[in-house]
Amino acid sequence: MTTTGYIQASDRTDGISSIVLLFILLIGLILVFGLVGYLISSTVNRGSLPRTASAWLQTFAVLLGGATVVMYMLGAGSLIFMEDRDMRAACLTAGGAEKYDQVDGYEGRYFPPRFLCHLKGGGSYGAQVPGYVNPSLILLSSLTLASAGASWITRPKAAADNIPENQTT
C-alpha cells in the first residue's frame, strides 16, 4: 500500500510489478543507446555512409530494432505507475459508464503491453495502453526481421566461396 491509501499495480497479485517494469524499461533504454552507439561507431569506422545494399539493410534493421524497443517502452511505460484509482479511471475512459459499471477486475501484461478491464459477465476490454502500440510492435518487428534477413542474404560472400572449381589451393 502506498501512503495515499490506494493500491498500486505493483502491490496487486494479479497486476504488473512496477519494479520488474522499471527493470525492463532500463534494459530497453540501454539497448536503444547501444544501438545508436553501434550505428554511430560503424559510420565513423567506415568513414562514410553505407555503400552496399547489405550494409544499408543492416542499418535499417538496427534502426527498426531500435524503433521496436522504443514502441514497446512507450506501451509498457504507460502502465508503470498506475494506482488503483488510475486503473478505475482508465476503465471508465476506455469503456464508458455502461461498461464501467460491469467491471470486476483488472489485469496487466508485460508482453504484449496491455491493461485489461474484466467484466462481470465475462470478457474484457483494453485500456490505458495506446491502441497503436501492439500493431506497431508487430509491424516493426516483422520489418526488422525482414531487413536483417535480407541483409544476411545480400552480404558479400567470403573469398573462399569465390574460388573456381578447377583451381585448387
Secondary structure, DSSP 8 states (H G I E B T S, - for coil): --TTS--BGGG-TTS--HHHHHHHHHHHHHHHHHHHHHHHHHHHHHTSS--SHHHHHHHHHHHHHHHHHHHHHHHHHTTTT-BHHHHHHHHHHHHHHHHHTTEEEEEEETTTTEEEEEETTS-EEEESS-TTHHHHHHHHHHHHHHHHHHHHHTS---GGGGS-TT---
